[in-house]
């Protein structure tokens, strides 16, 4: 079965206050088995992180770390 993730799940991996055990388990699953994302996912994630910077939920360093985390995942664009 293919696992499809969206931006809201992706952002929950990044922001500490949204992270739960279930969210961590899904991140682990994506590390192990990969996932698919919609074609617009990269733009949506970039926008969410930019909005997070404006709201001071994340800084420039945190944004860079988030992009590094996401680049290390086995994600295919549908």
C-alpha positions in Angstrom: 0.0 0.0 0.0 1.3 3.5 -0.9 1.5 6.0 1.9 0.6 9.5 0.9 1.5 12.5 3.0 0.4 16.1 2.9 1.7 19.4 4.1 -0.1 19.4 7.5 1.6 16.1 8.4 4.9 17.4 7.1 4.7 20.6 9.2 3.8 18.5 12.3 7.2 16.8 12.0 8.9 20.2 12.1 7.1 22.1 14.8 7.8 20.8 18.3 4.3 21.8 19.6 2.6 19.7 16.9 4.7 16.6 17.4 3.1 13.6 19.0 4.1 9.9 19.3 1.8 9.1 16.3 3.5 11.8 14.2 6.9 10.5 15.1 5.8 7.0 14.2 4.7 8.2 10.8 8.0 9.9 10.2 9.8 6.7 11.1 7.6 4.8 8.6 8.4 7.3 5.8 12.1 6.9 6.6 11.8 3.1 6.3 9.3 2.7 3.5 9.0 6.0 1.7 5.9 7.9 0.7 4.3 9.8 -2.0 3.3 13.5 -2.1 1.2 15.6 -4.4 3.0 17.6 -7.0 2.4 20.9 -5.2 3.8 19.6 -1.8 7.2 21.3 -2.1 5.6 24.7 -2.7 3.1 24.2 0.2 5.8 23.1 2.6 8.0 26.1 1.6 5.1 28.4 2.1 4.2 26.9 5.5 7.8 27.3 6.7 7.8 30.9 5.5 4.6 31.6 7.4 6.2 29.9 10.4 9.1 32.3 10.2 6.8 35.3 10.0 5.0 34.0 13.1 8.3 33.3 14.8 7.6 29.6 15.2 10.8 28.8 13.3 14.0 30.8 12.5 16.2 30.6 9.4 18.4 27.9 10.9 15.3 25.8 11.8 14.0 26.2 8.3 17.3 25.0 6.9 17.2 22.0 9.3 13.6 21.3 8.2 14.6 21.2 4.5 17.5 18.9 5.3 15.2 16.5 7.2 12.8 16.5 4.3 15.5 16.0 1.6 16.7 12.9 3.5 13.3 11.2 3.2 12.4 8.7 0.5 9.6 10.8 -1.0 8.2 10.4 -4.5 6.2 13.1 -6.2 2.9 11.9 -7.7 
